Amino acid sequence: MITKDSIENLKTHLEVVDIISQFLELKKTGANFKACCPFHGEETPSFVVSPAKQIYHCFGCGVGGDSINFVMEYEKLSYPETLEKLASMVNVTLEYDGDYKKQDLTIITKVNEYYQKLLVHNKTASDYLDSRGISSSSIEKFEIGYAPVSGDTINYLKQNFLNLADAKDFGIIDTGQNGLYSRFIERITFPIYALNGKVVGFGGRTITGHNAKYVNSPQTKIFNKSRLLYGYNLAKDLIYKKNEIIVTEGYLDVIMLHQAGFNNAVATLGTALTADHLPVLKRGEPKVIVAYDGDKAGLNAAYKASMLLTSGTSSFDGGVVIFADGQDPADMVQNKKIEELNQMFSNPQPFIPYVIDFIVNKYDLSNPSEKQNALKEANEYLATLSPILQNEYSKNIASKLNINQNLVNVQHNTHRRKPVQLSQIDISELEIIKTVLENPDFLDEVLNTVDISMFETHKIEFEMLLNDINNPTLRGLLLNEDIKVYSKEQLTKMMIMMLANFYTKKLEQIKYGDLPNKIKLIRKIQGNIMNLKKGKLVPFNLD
Ligand SMILES: [Zn+2]
């Protein structure tokens, strides 16, 4: 464990603008800095960094926090990994307590080198790669290797005095009934790199007809296959340059596509595309091309990926490319169909029409009740899109189903977090809340005189002030420059106005109501109003 003291020490060295500007281009606006949010798609910047408060906040999607939160979120690292990364960025040494030692990744790198050397001597493995058309420069570029029989890997570790416990932690070996064994046995190995540029695991393809054609490293502290993309380390440059990423299903697809010049190809690691992949995909906001096989599994995976990439807060530009007739990108490269590939990648079917087609094709539209179900499912998907897209694609659905557009529901979308719009807010209520947020010593006076029932528009925010001070809504309020912070005198004035307004309204209500203690209440309120008119704050006394 990293000691608390050294974490505190690290924090004093973190300057939020310096840290974030190593990842994003920040523009100064007033006291703050702005950028387009890296966590949701946008064209006008609503991501604000405040050097005064040492926090960032996105008014579009609500993310925010301090330097540590940012790096953790942006780089998809664990808390300790984030601290280590930040420590090296700002040149601070962390201290560890207990028997924890910093994980030494060199063991995986060494094993990777060992596997690479062995490939040269294994004819079956080399012949296989050759038969798939993989060139020797691709073997080098992707560091393809060969994992030998179990005993050889164990011997290699022992002879090189590498720590067997570490090897186990990193999923290279494991303990079975007969002692230690290697996780990768007689397999072609594909090292998998994390975003920090280090090998964190392997994919392995059998060359001895083992039942599992492909295996991956097990889930370890450093290897999370639902977050990583194979080949991203090599594809990154072109992804940024071309603003496009091609997501395929397999190692060989990636390698062969790169070999043909499609250096922006990556693959998921034997899993479907998940929400955990989205932060990596978002980097640089590239257009995403999902390139899958035309079999049932591939079509279904493309459908799910398209839903994931268009629903909710993240919406990606791009579309689907399907390889029909049992082809895959690797085969096409091998068969020199490069121009055809180029054509396909230039004309993907956009995600939303793909999803709509997929839904509609599931049903027999000549049967009215199936048609009804198709409409229901299409409507459900539509509801996850933004209002503009809903409107746009309701026409599309209507024409596919051959029904009147009125039957397609365009509904108000509740899944998206909306930025705060000033027209929907009561500035003076928010100004009071923000003033207290910045000056906690004012809280007592406010609590003494103000009751939550006096807030007409922002009861929830007022309650957060008392119970949920770290809520993103309040962070947004702190960074919203349209909301002023009052001095003590101004605050008193504003509260007097608010109270006077409240008690006047209350008086009206009571006058026409029928309460048992009506007279007593009216006297109390009249007394309050009188004091307020003299400029005196009055404690809340209507309980
Ligand atoms: Zn955002």
Residues whose N, C-alpha, C, O or C-beta is under 5 A from the ligand:
A	BS01	ZN	C37 F39 H40 C58 G60 C61 G62
